[in-house]
Structure formats: structure tokens, C-alpha cells
Amino acid sequence: MSDYHQPGYGPPAGGPQQPYGTPPQGWPGAPQPGAPQPGAPQPGGYGYPGTPQPGYGPRPPAPSSGPAMWSHLGALLTITAGTMMCCGLGAFLGWIYPLSLRGNDRHQHDPYIRHHATQAVNYGITQAIMAAFGLVLYVASALTFAAVATEEQRNSSGLAVPLITVIAIFAAYALSGVICAVMATVKATRGELWTYPRLIAWPLSKG
């Protein structure tokens, strides 16, 4: 008895049968020869080492927060501790350490360190100028009072008024500088840029 064949049944001529639901080649939506199959891993996708991922790039290097922090902290310690230990001499030397740090061969090409070191240099120079101005104003006030005051005024406490005023003004200014230097130290530690207020650090040096 011969096999019974109905039209449309049996393996199609010319190759194996396609999965159910796959349109023949040439129809809209049919897979093209050489095209990647759905669900197959694509070259350049996730999981391929050494292949750049879409939307991802090399991670930028972390900023050099250590030397940047020490540029501010070194200036602050020189001004505060040096002033207390060396009869006010430290107030004139706060710019030396950050300047040497910025001029170091290892840090000359690091823009993050140079920015913070330059800010600390400007802070130290400004504090030195203001300390010299305060000293001159203090001495000038004392000499002027001594020259124009009467004998009774010299024997009274009248001299203390202008001198205490000068001291109070420059002490408040110095305290503001210390607060700003502490803030700069914290910012440098966190990897953030920081610029002193112009009243505290005049932009005399450029990074």
C-alpha cells in the first residue's frame, strides 16, 4: 500500500523545516543570512572583557586629595601655631609651605593640587600683608596717641581704647581666615575645588 501524501504535508523541499512561527526567507521579519540570532550574545556587549560598553568609559583618576589638603592645613598650622610659638612670626610665613608644595616636581602637572596650593599661597600672602598692616596700625596708633595726648591722658587708660579697637578688628579678621582655611581643608579632603573669599585671600598668585 502506497504512502498517503496530502498537499501541504511533509518536509518542505530544499532543506529542513523552520521552527513553527518563523516566516520564510524573503518575507518581512524573516531572519537574514548572517544576522545574529535573537537571544545570542552580541560582540561588544556585557561580559566581554576589553570591549567598551555603551555609555561607559574609563573611570577618571581620583584627585590627589592628600597634598591638596596639606597645602591648606600647612598654611593654617604655620599661621596659628607659628604665631603662638614665635611671637607672631608665623603670621608672615603661611605662604611658604603651599608654595613649596606647588613647586614640587611631582605636583607641577597636577591641576587639582596646583589649584588648592595656589589658593593656600594666596591665603598665606594675604594674611601676611594684613598682619604687617595691623602691626603698623597698632604702632602708629600708640605713637600718635603718645604724641598728642596730655599728661593726664597718658596716665589714664585712654591709650587702651584705640589699641584694643585695632586688636579686635584684626583678631576678627584672623578668625575668619582660620574658619575659611578649615573649610578649604575639608573641601580638599573630599576632592572638591575651593576658592577663598577675596577678602581673605587676594588672587595675587595664579595657578
C-alpha positions in Angstrom: 0.0 0.0 0.0 1.5 3.3 -1.0 2.0 6.1 1.4 -0.7 8.7 1.5 0.5 12.2 0.8 -1.6 15.2 1.1 -0.7 18.5 -0.4 1.0 20.8 2.2 2.2 18.0 4.4 5.6 16.5 4.9 9.1 18.1 4.9 9.4 21.0 2.5 11.7 20.6 -0.4 15.1 22.2 -0.3 16.1 22.0 3.4 15.0 21.3 7.0 11.8 22.6 8.3 11.9 26.0 10.0 10.6 26.4 13.6 6.9 27.0 13.9 6.1 30.7 13.5 9.2 31.6 11.6 8.4 33.2 8.2 10.2 32.0 5.2 13.3 33.9 4.0 12.4 36.9 2.0 9.3 37.7 3.9 9.1 40.7 6.1 10.5 40.0 9.6 12.3 36.9 8.4 16.0 36.4 9.7 18.6 37.3 7.1 21.6 35.1 6.4 24.5 36.0 8.7 22.3 38.1 11.0 22.7 37.4 14.8 20.0 35.3 16.2 17.7 36.7 18.9 19.0 36.0 22.4 22.5 35.3 21.2 25.3 37.2 22.9 26.4 40.2 20.8 30.0 41.2 20.3 30.8 44.3 22.3 28.0 43.5 24.9 28.3 43.0 28.6 30.5 40.1 29.7 33.2 40.6 27.0 36.4 41.8 28.7 38.3 44.5 27.0 35.3 45.6 24.9 34.0 49.1 25.6 30.4 49.2 26.9 27.8 51.6 25.5 27.6 54.7 27.8 30.6 53.7 29.9 34.2 55.0 29.7 37.4 54.7 31.7 36.9 55.9 35.2 38.7 59.3 35.8 41.6 59.1 38.2 40.8 60.2 41.8 42.0 63.6 42.7 45.2 63.9 44.8 43.4 65.0 47.9 46.3 64.4 50.3 48.8 67.0 49.1 45.9 69.4 48.3 44.6 69.1 51.9 48.1 69.6 53.3 48.5 72.8 51.3 45.7 74.4 53.3 46.5 72.7 56.6 50.2 73.6 56.4 49.4 77.2 55.8 46.9 77.2 58.7 49.2 75.5 61.2 52.1 77.8 60.2 50.0 80.9 60.8 48.2 79.7 64.0 50.9 77.6 65.8 53.7 79.7 64.5 52.1 82.9 65.7 51.6 81.5 69.2 55.1 79.9 69.4 57.2 82.5 67.7 55.8 85.8 68.9 53.6 86.4 65.8 56.3 85.4 63.3 54.1 82.6 61.9 51.5 85.1 60.6 54.1 86.2 58.0 55.1 82.7 56.8 51.9 80.9 56.0 52.6 81.0 52.2 55.9 79.2 52.3 54.7 75.6 52.7 52.0 75.6 50.0 54.4 77.4 47.6 57.0 74.7 48.1 54.3 72.0 47.7 53.1 73.6 44.4 56.7 73.8 43.1 57.4 70.2 43.8 58.2 68.2 40.6 55.6 65.6 41.4 52.8 68.1 41.7 53.6 70.6 38.9 51.4 68.8 36.4 48.5 68.0 38.7 45.8 70.7 38.2 43.9 69.7 41.4 47.0 70.1 43.6 48.0 73.3 41.9 44.6 74.8 42.3 44.5 74.2 46.1 48.1 75.1 46.6 47.6 78.4 44.8 44.6 79.2 46.9 46.7 78.4 50.0 49.5 80.6 48.8 47.1 83.5 48.3 45.7 82.9 51.7 49.2 82.9 53.3 50.3 86.0 51.4 47.1 87.9 52.3 47.4 87.0 56.0 51.0 88.2 56.0 50.1 91.5 54.4 47.2 92.0 56.8 49.4 91.1 59.8 52.0 93.6 58.7 49.3 96.2 58.2 47.8 95.5 61.6 51.2 95.8 63.3 51.9 99.1 61.6 48.5 100.4 62.5 49.0 99.3 66.1 52.4 101.0 66.5 51.1 104.1 64.6 48.1 104.4 67.0 50.3 104.1 70.0 52.8 106.7 68.8 50.1 109.1 67.7 48.3 108.9 71.0 51.6 109.4 72.9 52.4 112.5 70.7 49.1 114.3 71.0 47.8 113.2 74.4 48.2 115.3 77.5 50.0 114.1 80.6 46.7 113.3 82.2 45.6 111.3 79.2 48.9 109.4 79.1 48.4 108.4 82.8 44.8 107.2 82.1 43.5 104.3 80.2 42.8 106.3 77.0 45.6 104.6 75.1 43.9 101.3 75.5 40.8 102.3 73.5 42.4 102.7 70.1 44.8 99.8 70.6 42.0 97.4 71.7 40.0 98.5 68.7 42.8 97.7 66.4 43.4 94.3 68.1 39.7 93.4 67.9 39.4 94.2 64.2 42.4 92.2 63.2 41.5 89.3 65.6 38.1 89.0 63.9 39.8 89.1 60.5 42.2 86.4 61.5 39.4 84.2 62.9 37.5 84.5 59.7 40.7 83.4 57.9 41.1 80.4 60.1 37.4 79.3 59.5 37.9 79.6 55.7 41.2 77.6 55.9 39.4 74.8 57.8 36.6 74.8 55.2 39.3 74.7 52.4 41.0 71.7 54.1 37.7 69.8 54.3 36.9 70.6 50.7 40.3 69.4 49.5 39.9 66.2 51.5 36.6 65.4 49.8 38.1 66.0 46.3 36.2 69.3 45.8 37.5 72.6 44.4 37.5 75.6 46.7 38.2 79.3 46.3 38.7 81.6 49.3 36.7 84.8 49.5 38.6 87.7 48.1 38.7 89.4 51.4 40.5 86.5 52.9 42.8 85.5 50.1 43.6 88.1 47.4 44.2 86.4 44.0 47.8 87.5 43.8 49.2 84.2 42.5 47.8 82.3 39.6 47.8 78.6 39.4 
